[in-house]
């Protein structure tokens, strides 16, 4: 939560500094390149493939075998990420030398920023592997706080470094690129003391013929698109939008701000839950305790549905006051608020599907199956490109949000269907019985939020900070109370568990 809130603070600072114009679009696309590799090689498929093997090494060979496996994978990652970094810098430099960008200043700026930020790939992949090792050792707070430190550094770069690099925004934006590199280094260094206390000592272990590295590579090869389907979707759609971007009608930056807003609840709950579930499910799979594996997965899915259904409703209906409150200052003006809020309203309905994909993909990885998520993700990537191509011209930034929502829903549905076929005893009967009640509670919450927002805008408006706060929190809190109250009245198990967790109690909860 700390990391995501600081990430939102970073986006607020970015919005004030850059707005949603062509410079913001160039930085967004440039940063997505190395950041995608970080998701694929770092906290995505590599970690998802590695944690189950790490659990198996610890169970069969003890801590010495486990630490040797960690060093082998780390050495392999250093070689691979280092080669990719150098190749990326060389390729971008070649394009810059040979290309003529006199009529395309946005593309020129994007490529220069991409070249400057490419070393972030190496730094943050190491940081993400450290995070995976610590997660496997049941440490979650410090690794997540490392990501929070990343955001602190990037905020500081905007506030203190960027203004000193030039007089114009295209010059100053390189301060953000420097901040990205420093942030990657800080995130890795922040986790190092805890790794040392756990017993990790870096030793060069040749990765070329190491059996653990070979197994990780075999699992990664088909799984690269499995866990990271959402990120690949974003890269492809943002890349297409970049070529259709225009100063009069920006596409990339408005959609990016909408994505960041949706990632707040997704990260606070959905990805946090998935991060915890991977080592937990991997340990249960290693012990062949499949009844508890199924129960743990079902409980996680129920919690996710309960929390993210409300978040999805509120993000969709309160998109404009939320964007206005968080971003509308500096270079981010009223028309930018309208564009970002429209993109968010079309993206928010997919929140449950995005989070469910994260959980189900990690369940497959815990069982050592990387091919099924790969096949489904390839299909959904094709669908996403098709949806984007059909919707981007008539709907612009709204079409980007809708295309990602549709492809995520198909992805989640196919993953669940395939998982039921693989594990027939995985029953969601209780969840399906509670779903109509949840949907009814969500509709009541949505009507409450919509009605109160309309009343607030008609009677009070949003002329100052206090009124902007009220336009968001009065409808949101009222709708949340309606949702929680109805769910408790309907004896929803997840609602009672959440209330008891908040009260610090644990007892038998009502069941339907």
Secondary structure, DSSP 8 states (H G I E B T S, - for coil): -HHHHHHHHHHHHHHHHHTTSHHHHHHHHHHHHHHHHIIIIITTHHHHHHHHHHHHHHHHHHHHHHHHHHHHHHHHHHHHHHHHHHHHHHHHHHHHHH---TT-HHHHHHHHHHHHHTTHHHHHHHHHHHHHHHHHTT--HHHHHHHHHHHHHHHHIIIIIGGGS-SSHHHHTHHHHHHHHHHHHHHHHHHHHHHHHHT--------SS-HHHHHHHHHHHHHHHHHTHHHHHHHHHHHHHHHH--SSS--HHHHHHHHHHHHHHIIIIIIHHHHHHHHHHHHHHHTT-HHHHHHHHHHHHHHHHHHHHHHHHHHHHTHHHHHHHHH-STT--HHHHHHHHHHHHHHGGGHHHHHHHHHHHHHHHHTT--HHHHHHHHHHHHHHHHHHHHHHHHHTHHHHHHHHHHHHHHHHHHHHHHHHHHSTT---HHHHHHHHHHHHHHHHHHHHHHHHHHHHHHHT-S-SHHHHHHHHHHHHHHHHHHHHHHHHHTT-HHHHHHHHHHHT--------
